[in-house]
Amino acid sequence: MAQKYRAEEEFYYVYNCDFRGRIYTASPGLTPQGADFSKGLLQFKKGAALGKRGFVWLCVQGANTYGYDKGSFDERVQWVSDRHREIIDVADDPLGSRGRSLWANADDPYQFLAFCFEYSEAYSNQEGFISHLPINMDGSCNGIQNFSAMLRDSVGGKSTNLTRTDRPNDIYQDVANVCIRKLEHTDDTLAKQWLHFLVTRGLCKKPVMTLPYGSTQQSCRESVEDYILDHCSTSPWDGYEAMRAAKYMSDVIWESISEVVIASRAAMGWLQKASRTMSKENLPIVWHTPLGFRVYQGTMKRTSQRVKTQLMGTCFLRLSTDTEEVDQYRQANGIAPNFVHSMDATHLMMTVLRDLSNQIQDWMMVHDSYGCHAGKVDYMRTLIQAAFYKLYSENDVLDQLRSELNFALMIVSR
């Protein structure tokens, strides 16, 4: 597909909104929302000069795609500067032994490789260089970030970088630190083994990241099992002992999350309770975002019947159909992720609409990841922050949802 479109002077993407308002490219494969190798292949058709600070953001992109994304912006620029010669080697000979040893070990190797090519060309003419590479700014654990803003949670807000700090906070490391503290205060053998095995942010990342999207303690245990499997060469357990260790650690992580992620859990609990109330009346859940987008979550129970048919011999198929009864379990599980997704979609739209002067004509969006030309990143960041502040300072979105659900219940009672 890349070879086919390479011959075109330019091409465009069609975007669709799903039922929550989230935007997705209509075409699969080679898209800005695809895998690392897809993103690494794409550049803006129109270029823009780096200007005074564009080279800084180009360097930040390099550090981020390599995996060095927890230091301050200045530290990330310095990280790139310290590897200047290696980055040039990558651009000159990416498949050579010197070049490949750097980019192949990046978290996002193809996006990092694209950065190396751009950096090599831009270095000698930093302000005047015409850049085509999209530079991305991502949310910090976006689901918890949104819930923290909804409920003015100072703890979750600090961990997800809603408060001003010199360097980015890391909610996954915050949870890992709580886990370590708990393990250090027990004499249990498994606790000592886990401390020796190392409790890292990577261990805690998936359980924390997926919490606003309906993850459970069971899925947390499965995530820990995967972590042990991925590090089996250094793990002190195997077989049944590995499962026992995973169960033990998942309990510690789940308890630790409660100390860091406070408001998000409260919001999720309230949303699920509201969902069950609607389900008892056999009602779908409908709400409008602050931009007026109508979200409809009507998850119905399904029934299936076995059908006998002839297809190169006798075979049995199952035909599933929706009933007219709301599925209380699926409705409750879906409400928290769908609600927070509708809000991050609203934030994205508000950010783009806020650019009234149309200074940014080229965007590369992946839900909570915003991309534009390097020379326009400073301006884009002001748009992102202003839109987020406006969204939650002018709207009590949970109270608005409560009002809409109460209205629906009142209509039914009449």
C-alpha positions in Angstrom: 0.0 0.0 0.0 2.8 2.4 0.8 4.5 1.7 -2.5 1.2 2.4 -4.3 0.5 5.7 -2.5 4.2 6.8 -2.8 3.5 7.5 -6.5 0.7 10.0 -5.5 1.6 13.7 -5.0 -0.7 13.8 -2.0 -3.6 11.8 -0.5 -6.2 12.4 2.2 -7.9 10.4 4.9 -11.6 10.1 5.5 -12.6 10.1 9.2 -15.6 8.6 10.8 -17.1 9.1 14.3 -18.0 6.0 16.3 -21.0 6.1 18.6 -19.0 7.9 21.3 -17.7 10.6 19.0 -14.2 9.2 18.8 -12.7 9.7 15.3 -11.2 6.8 13.3 -9.8 6.7 9.8 -12.2 4.9 7.4 -9.3 3.0 5.8 -7.2 0.4 7.5 -3.5 -0.4 7.3 -1.4 2.6 6.3 -3.0 5.2 8.6 -1.9 7.7 11.3 -3.7 5.4 13.7 -1.9 2.3 12.6 1.1 0.4 14.0 4.5 1.9 14.5 5.7 1.0 11.0 2.6 2.8 9.5 3.2 6.0 11.4 6.9 5.9 10.6 6.0 5.9 6.9 3.8 8.9 6.9 4.7 12.6 6.6 2.8 15.8 5.9 2.6 16.7 2.3 3.0 20.4 3.2 6.1 21.4 5.1 6.6 24.1 7.7 9.8 25.8 8.9 11.1 24.7 12.2 11.5 28.3 13.4 13.0 29.1 16.8 11.8 26.1 18.8 10.9 23.5 16.2 14.3 21.8 16.5 13.7 21.4 20.2 10.4 19.6 19.6 12.0 17.5 16.9 14.5 16.3 19.5 11.7 15.7 22.0 10.0 13.5 19.4 13.3 11.5 19.0 13.6 10.9 22.7 9.9 10.0 23.0 9.9 7.5 20.2 13.1 5.9 21.5 11.5 5.4 24.9 13.2 8.2 26.9 10.0 10.1 27.7 10.0 10.6 31.5 12.6 13.3 31.8 12.0 17.0 31.4 11.9 18.4 27.9 15.4 19.8 28.4 16.7 16.4 29.5 15.2 14.8 26.4 16.8 17.4 24.1 20.1 16.7 25.9 19.6 12.9 25.5 19.4 13.4 21.7 22.4 15.8 21.7 24.5 13.2 23.6 23.7 10.7 20.8 24.2 13.1 17.9 26.9 11.0 16.1 24.9 7.8 16.5 21.8 9.4 15.1 23.7 10.7 12.1 25.1 7.1 11.6 21.5 5.8 11.6 20.5 8.3 8.9 23.6 7.5 6.8 23.4 3.8 7.0 20.3 2.5 8.9 21.1 -1.2 8.0 24.8 -1.0 9.0 25.9 -2.4 12.3 26.4 1.0 13.9 23.1 2.5 12.8 20.9 -0.5 13.4 22.2 -1.0 16.9 20.5 2.3 18.0 17.2 2.4 16.2 16.3 -1.3 16.4 16.2 -1.0 20.2 13.8 1.9 20.2 10.3 1.5 21.7 8.9 2.7 18.3 11.7 1.8 16.0 10.2 3.0 12.7 9.1 6.4 14.1 12.5 6.8 15.6 14.1 6.0 12.3 12.0 8.6 10.6 13.2 11.1 13.3 16.8 10.2 12.5 16.4 11.0 8.8 14.7 14.3 9.7 17.2 15.2 12.3 20.2 14.5 10.0 18.8 16.9 7.4 17.6 19.6 9.9 20.8 19.8 12.0 22.8 22.2 9.8 19.9 24.6 9.2 17.7 24.4 12.3 15.4 27.4 12.1 15.1 27.5 8.3 14.6 23.8 7.7 11.3 22.8 6.2 10.0 19.9 8.2 7.4 17.4 7.1 7.5 15.1 10.2 4.5 15.0 12.5 5.4 15.7 16.1 3.1 14.1 18.7 2.1 15.2 22.2 0.3 12.4 24.2 -2.0 12.5 27.2 -0.8 11.0 30.5 -2.8 7.9 31.3 -5.7 9.7 29.5 -8.6 7.9 31.2 -7.5 8.7 34.7 -6.5 12.2 33.5 -10.1 12.9 32.4 -11.6 11.4 35.6 -9.2 13.4 37.8 -10.3 16.6 36.0 -14.0 15.8 36.3 -13.7 15.4 40.1 -10.9 17.9 40.8 -8.8 15.0 42.2 -5.5 16.6 43.3 -3.8 13.2 43.8 -4.7 11.8 40.4 -4.3 15.2 38.8 -0.7 15.4 40.0 0.1 11.9 38.9 -1.3 12.5 35.4 0.4 15.9 34.9 -2.6 18.2 35.3 -0.6 20.3 37.8 2.5 22.4 37.0 5.7 20.5 37.6 9.4 20.8 36.4 9.4 17.3 35.1 6.6 14.9 34.1 5.0 12.7 36.8 4.6 9.1 36.1 1.4 7.5 37.5 2.7 4.0 36.7 5.8 4.6 38.7 3.8 6.1 41.5 1.8 2.9 41.8 5.0 0.8 41.6 6.5 2.9 44.5 3.4 2.1 46.7 3.8 -1.6 45.8 7.4 -1.5 46.8 6.6 0.2 50.1 3.9 -2.5 50.9 6.3 -5.3 50.1 9.1 -3.9 52.2 6.8 -3.9 55.2 6.0 -7.6 55.2 8.2 -10.7 55.9 6.3 -12.9 53.4 8.7 -15.0 51.2 6.8 -13.9 48.0 7.2 -10.3 49.0 11.0 -10.7 49.3 11.1 -12.6 46.0 9.2 -9.9 44.2 11.5 -7.2 45.6 14.4 -9.2 44.3 12.7 -9.8 40.9 12.1 -6.0 40.7 8.8 -4.2 40.8 8.9 -1.8 37.9 6.5 0.7 36.3 6.2 -1.8 33.4 4.6 -4.3 35.8 2.1 -1.8 36.9 1.4 0.0 33.6 -1.3 -2.2 32.1 -3.4 -2.6 35.2 -3.4 1.2 35.8 -3.8 2.2 32.2 -6.8 -0.1 31.6 -8.6 0.7 34.9 -10.8 3.4 33.5 -11.8 1.1 30.6 -13.3 -1.7 32.7 -10.3 -3.8 33.8 -10.8 -6.1 36.8 -8.7 -7.7 39.4 -8.8 -10.8 37.3 -7.4 -9.0 34.3 -4.8 -7.5 36.6 -3.7 -11.0 37.6 -3.5 -12.0 33.9 -1.3 -9.0 33.2 1.1 -9.9 36.0 1.2 -13.5 34.7 2.2 -12.1 31.2 4.9 -9.9 32.8 6.4 -13.0 34.6 6.3 -14.9 31.3 8.0 -12.1 29.4 10.8 -12.1 32.0 11.0 -15.8 32.5 14.8 -15.9 32.1 15.1 -13.8 35.4 12.0 -15.0 37.1 12.4 -17.2 40.3 9.1 -19.0 39.6 7.7 -21.4 37.0 4.5 -23.5 36.7 2.2 -23.3 39.6 4.5 -21.1 41.6 4.4 -18.5 38.9 0.6 -18.4 39.1 0.7 -18.1 42.9 3.2 -15.3 42.6 1.0 -13.5 40.0 -2.0 -13.8 42.3 -0.1 -12.5 45.2 1.3 -9.5 43.3 -2.0 -8.7 41.6 -3.5 -8.2 45.1 -0.7 -5.8 46.0 -1.1 -3.8 42.8 -4.9 -3.6 43.0 -4.6 -2.4 46.6 -1.9 0.1 45.6 -3.9 1.5 42.8 -6.6 2.5 45.3 -4.1 4.8 47.1 -3.1 6.6 43.9 -6.2 6.4 41.7 -8.9 7.7 44.1 -11.4 9.8 42.2 -11.3 7.6 39.1 -12.5 4.6 41.0 -15.2 6.7 42.7 -16.4 8.0 39.3 -16.4 4.5 37.8 -18.4 3.1 40.7 -21.0 5.9 40.4 -21.3 5.4 36.6 -21.8 1.6 37.0 -24.4 2.2 39.8 -26.2 4.6 37.5 -26.1 2.1 34.7 -27.7 -0.6 36.8 -30.5 1.8 37.8 -31.2 2.4 34.1 -31.0 -1.3 33.3 -33.6 -2.1 36.0 -36.0 0.0 34.0 -34.8 -1.6 30.8 -33.5 1.7 29.5 -30.5 2.4 27.3 -28.0 5.1 28.5 -28.1 8.2 26.4 -26.1 11.4 27.0 -24.9 14.5 25.1 -21.3 15.7 25.2 -20.6 19.4 25.8 -20.4 19.8 22.0 -23.9 18.3 21.6 -22.8 14.9 20.2 -25.5 12.3 21.1 -24.0 9.1 22.6 -26.3 6.1 22.7 -25.3 3.0 24.7 -28.0 0.4 24.4 -26.4 -3.0 25.0 -29.1 -5.6 24.6 -29.1 -9.2 25.7 -28.6 -11.7 22.9 -30.3 -15.0 22.1 -29.0 -17.7 19.8 -30.4 -20.6 18.1 -28.8 -23.7 16.6 -29.4 -24.0 12.8 -28.8 -27.3 11.0 -27.7 -26.8 7.4 -26.1 -28.6 4.5 -22.8 -27.2 3.3 -20.6 -30.0 1.8 -22.2 -32.2 4.4 -24.2 -31.5 7.5 -23.1 -28.7 9.8 -24.6 -26.7 12.7 -24.4 -22.9 12.9 -25.5 -20.5 15.6 -27.6 -17.5 14.7 -27.4 -14.7 17.3 -30.0 -11.9 17.6 -30.6 -9.0 19.9 -33.6 -9.2 22.3 -35.5 -6.2 23.7 -34.0 -6.6 27.1 -31.0 -4.5 28.3 -28.0 -6.6 29.2 -27.3 -5.2 32.7 -23.8 -6.8 33.0 -22.5 -5.5 29.7 -24.2 -2.1 30.1 -22.4 -1.6 33.5 -19.1 -2.8 32.2 -19.3 -0.4 29.2 -20.4 2.8 30.8 -17.1 4.0 32.3 -14.9 3.5 29.2 -17.6 4.8 26.8 -18.2 7.9 28.9 -14.5 8.8 29.3 -13.9 8.1 25.5 -16.8 10.5 24.7 -15.0 13.1 26.8 -11.5 12.7 25.2 -13.2 12.8 21.8 -14.9 16.1 22.8 -11.5 17.4 24.0 -9.9 16.6 20.6 -12.7 18.3 18.7 -12.6 21.4 20.9 -8.8 21.6 20.4 -9.1 21.7 16.6 -12.1 24.0 16.7 -10.2 26.4 19.0 -7.7 27.2 16.3 -9.9 30.0 14.9 -7.0 31.6 13.0 -6.4 28.2 11.2 -2.7 28.3 11.9 -2.5 24.5 12.0 -4.0 23.1 8.8 -2.3 19.7 9.1 -3.1 17.4 12.1 -2.2 13.8 12.9 -4.6 12.6 15.6 -4.8 9.4 17.5 -7.5 10.0 20.2 -5.4 11.5 23.0 -2.3 12.0 20.9 -2.1 15.2 18.9 0.4 15.8 16.1 1.4 18.7 14.0 4.6 20.3 12.4 7.5 20.8 14.8 7.5 24.5 14.4 3.8 24.7 15.5 4.0 22.5 18.6 4.2 25.4 21.1 1.0 26.8 19.7 -0.7 23.4 19.6 0.1 22.8 23.2 -1.7 26.1 24.2 -4.7 24.9 22.2 -4.7 21.5 23.9 -4.4 23.0 27.4 -7.0 25.7 26.8 -9.5 23.3 25.4 -9.1 20.9 28.3 -9.5 23.7 30.8 -12.6 25.0 29.1 -14.1 21.5 28.9 -13.9 20.9 32.6 -14.2 24.4 34.0 -17.4 25.2 32.1 -19.0 21.7 32.4 -19.8 19.4 35.2 -20.1 16.5 32.9 -21.1 13.9 35.5 -23.9 16.1 36.8 -25.0 16.7 33.3 -25.2 12.9 32.8 -27.1 12.5 36.0 -29.7 15.1 34.8 -30.2 13.4 31.5 -30.6 10.0 33.1 -33.0 11.3 35.7 -35.1 12.9 32.9 -35.3 9.6 31.1 -36.4 7.9 34.3 -39.0 10.6 34.9 -40.5 10.1 31.4 -40.8 6.3 32.0 -42.4 6.8 35.4 -45.1 8.9 33.8 
